[in-house]
Amino acid sequence: MEKTIRFSISLESELSRKFDSWMKKNGYENRSEAVRDLIRDKLVEEEWKDDSKEVVAVLSLVYSHDSPELPRVLTDIQHQHHSLVISSTHIHLDKHNCLEVIIMKGQAGVIKKVASELLSLRRVKHGRLMMTTTGADIPS
């Protein structure tokens, strides 16, 4: 088991009160775990700043399938980047709308480029790239 290091921080009372409120609202039982998660979030952000770093992402796309061309283009782009795409799921939301969820693993810069290409397609109504980590460089 890795050694735990203890340190203290000083906060203004209003900032401390808001942090405690946020912590409780988000289900944290103690400040230590909340601070650890905030630190991990920043470490993941730093990973994504290095375009060559291997990372993981989930891209969600909501689009109209009324255009028969769009699903083919989405599939073609994924095939062009088959080494990145780990999994893709297509869900029919209603008679006109679909949700595509694409899980990718690879270099941050390439994933961002492919995500932008997919998100900017005509008839894509909304999308979001959720950037995360492989976990290899993030301590528990």
N, C-alpha and C positions, 0 to 999 in steps of 0.2 A: 504494500500500500504506500502511495506517495505521501510524503510529509506535508502536513497542512501548515501554512504560514499565516499568522494572525497579524493584522495591521488595523489601525484605526483611521477614520476620516472625520473631518469636521464639516458640518453643513449648517447653513443658516436654518433657523427653526421653521420658516415657511417652506423651504425646499425639503426639509426632512419630513414635514407633515404631508406634503404632496407625494413624496416618494412612498411613505407608509400607506397612504390611501391607494396609490397605484398598485403597490405590492399586494395589498389585501384584495383589491378588485380583480387582480390577475391570479389569485390563488397561492401566492407565496406564503409560506409559514414563517419565514425568517428573512432578515435582510441579507444574510450571507448568500443564500441561494439566488436571490434576486440580483445581487451585484455580480455573482458569477455568470448568470445568464446574460446580463448586459455586457460584460466583458467579452463573453463568447461571441455575441452579436457583432461587436466591433472587430474582433479577430476575423470573423467571416467576411465582413466588409473589406478588410485589408487584403484577404485572399483574392477577392474579386478585382482589386485594383491592379493585380499582376496578370496581364492578359495571357501569360504562358502557364499559369497555375492550373492544375487539374481540379475541377470543381463539379458540383452537381446542381442541376436546376430543374424546376418544374414549370413548364409553359402552359398556361391555359388560354384557350381561344374560344370565344363565342361568336358564331357566324351564321349567316343565312345560307341554307343549302338550296335556296331557290335558283341559284346559279349553278348549273351542273359542272361548270369549269373549276370552281373554287376547290372542291374536295380533291380533284385531280392535281391541282397545283400544290395544295398542301402535301399530298402524298409524294409528288415528284421532288419537292424540296427536301422532305425527310429522307427520301431515297438517295438524294445527292449527298446527304450528310449522314449516311447510315452508320458510320463509326461513332457518331455522337448519340444517336437515338437509342436509348435502352428499351423504351416502351412507349406505346401510343394507344390511347383509349378514345373511342368515339362514342358519344352519347347523344341520343335524340331527345332534345328537351321538349319539343312540341312539333307541330306540323311543319314549322318553318325554320326552327333554330336548332343548332347543334352545339355541343361542347366537345372540344378536342383537348385532351390533356397529354402533353408530350414530356417525357422524362429524358433528360440529357445528361451525359457525363463526358467531360473533355476540357479543353483549354477555355478559360474564361472569355478571352477575346473572341474565339470562334463561336461559342454559345451565344454571346451577346449579338454577334453579327447575324446568325441564323434566326434568333428570336426577333430581331428587328425586321428581318426580311419577311417573316411569317406575320408579325403583328401589323405590318403596313399594307398587307394585301387588301384589295377592294372587297367589300362585303364582310370583312372581319369587324364585328360590332364592338368587341371589347376583348382585351387580353391582358395578361400580366405574367411577368417573369419572376418567379420566386427563386431567388438565388440562395444556395446553401453550400455546404461543405461536404467533402468526402469523409470528414472527421479525422483524417490521418494526422493533421497538425493541430487539432484542437484538444487540449487536455480535458479530462472528465471533471 
